[in-house]
Amino acid sequence: MRHITHGTRISRLAGIATLVVAAAFTGTGTALAHSTGASAVDQKVDGVMVVAGNSCSWTNASTSAVPPNALTVDRTTINTPGGNLACGGGIAATLNNNPAFTFDDAAGTARTDLIDITGRQSFISCRYKATGIVWDRDATSRKYINRSFTAAKTSGSFLCPGSVTTPAGDASMLFH
């Protein structure tokens, strides 16, 4: 019984780590933008991410511009108390950087320079970074869905996996 519990805990930690990394783009989200002449009120992004049956999401995070212009996402409008990032399954996540996005409308893609996120469950904390993440646009909308990517552990408990892979389609962004 003890072995099964430990195996479940390690499996759950891997799920937490994946959720945490994806939540940042999470990421975890979906993406839809208005015209490039939109006001600051329109410079927002919502995010949703599902991993191992748990989800993290936020709404109305502030961005520095609207797609297809290069932009950054303000982490203080994602993380609580300034934002409303929330996760299921007893997980807490914090975005540690302001991710930068660039867009290639001809190719229907977006790229994120760096996602740096920390996840916590109970007393266990894991920090991960992923670089060069590619997102595919959904038709002509500003909804972007992630391609598979791997994030490396940069700090945290020895129980945290050394890296986590987020499968394609597990995160999306909606710019509006």
Buried (B, 14 or more C-beta within 10 A) or exposed (E): EEEEEEEEBEEBBBBBBBBBBBBBBBBBBBBBBBEEEBEEEBBBBBBBBBBBEBBBBBBEBBBBBBBBBBBBBBBEBBBEEEBBBBBEBEBBBBBBBBBBBBBEEEEBBBBBBBBBBBBBBEEBBBBBBBBEBBBBBBEEBBBBBBBEBBBBBEEBEEBBBEBBBBEEEBBBBBBB
